[in-house]
Amino acid sequence: MKYLILVPDGAGDDPIEKLGGKTPLEVASLPVMNRLASLGEVGTVATIPKGVAPGSDAANLSVMGYDPSVYLTGRSPLEAVSIGIDMEDTDVAFRTNLVTLTGEGDYEDLVIKDHSSGDITTEEADQLIQVVNQAFADDTIKFYTGTSFRHCMIWHNGATDQELTPPHDVLGKGTLDYLPKGPGSRKIEELMRKSYQLLNFHPINEARRAKGLNPANSLWIWGQGTKPRLSSFYEKYGINGAAISAVDLIKGIAICAGLRPIEVEGATGTLHTNFEGKAAAAIQAFQEGDAFIYLHVEGPDECSHQGDLEGKMKCLEDIDSRILKPIWQYLESQDDAYRILVLPDHKTPIRIRTHSSDPVPFVLYDSSLDKEPEEDRKFHEKSGAKGSVFDSGYQLADYFFRKNSDVK
């Protein structure tokens, strides 16, 4: 048996007036997803436990079969693992975005315009992170380059109970109400303030402005946590596998779970990613003996954060035609039975431009089950609401891998 979990990050949405009260999943042309839905099982799943923030860390842990309330120690430590940082037990990792702040006056007078600095290239970002390290690193604090706007700060013997806000949750708002609070917050705020002075007129940002691009003119520090400890995915499900994603968080979860992270050239974590490369990597991994592929595509989520409805729908259609279709065709050509599970890790409604804790739709197709197609059964929120209901992502994962076929 082969297994594919395809995660179009943030694909779930709310009804949109511009779409006639429908969602992007309803309106987008998704023939493969909808065909699998007509032949399989649809439903909804609550990937975010009650009381847990609706972040991609909790959501993807849940989808991969891990209870976030047990295994989540913070987002940034998972990213640190992917970057290759060897954390000590007393280290605290922090996600460090390169963001775009606009306005005049002091730091607290500025507005959070862009959490991703216009999807700055990793090459540009690395130069800025090196400048930050030269200015701020010491025996207790060091910065590490990640991917695009996503980077990491390690604080030796740091605290974890600060109140820190993800920048994508407060786009278009002033910094004042979202500055760090709690133990150690003065140091974090000082780093953020000084980084603006350091980076705002850096030559890289001046060049970006000249091209009409958003400058990466400040650090925004959040997502703190300690060294992660996940149980083995193989011991949990008896299946070997790999993960494909442009996002360090997903790679970090995979590494901690004992899955093999696969690098795909040109995978960006945006609308403009290497769709064909991801499909080809998944097929090759199956051919080389992996039984399970976790394939994550960040584009729909980033489009939602930017309020880009057309981009979100285009990305969904590309995932369907340029990733899922060739993988499905490959699996169909083989003698092995297979299962495909497609679901967003969480909803990212265009209306609010950030994550939601609401349940998400899923489609589960099992090639070994002979079912008559039901054309009204499709992959979107309304259709899912009429189907199976799972109280957690990890219960759905158990059901998908048939660890416990009675769990629903």
Secondary structure, 3 states (H helix, E strand, C coil): CEEEEEEECCEECCCEHHHCCECHHHHCCCHHHHHHHHHCEEEEECCCCCCCCCCHHHHHHHHCCCCHHHHCCCHHHHHHHHHCCCCCCCEEEEEEEEEEEECCCCHHHCEEEECCCCCCCHHHHHHHHHHHHHHHCCCCEEEEEEECCEEEEEEECCCCCCECCCHHHCCCCECHHHCCECCCHHHHHHHHHHHHHHHCCCHHHHHHHHCCCCCCCEEEEEEEECCCCCCCHHHHHCCCEEEECCCHHHHHHHHHHCCEEECCCCCCCCCCCCHHHHHHHHHHHHHCCCCEEEEEECHHHHHHHCCCHHHHHHHHHHHHHHHHHHHHHHHHHCCCCEEEEECCCCECCCCCCCCECCCEEEEEEECCCCCCCCCCCCCCHHHHCCCEEECCHHHHHHHHCCCCCCCC
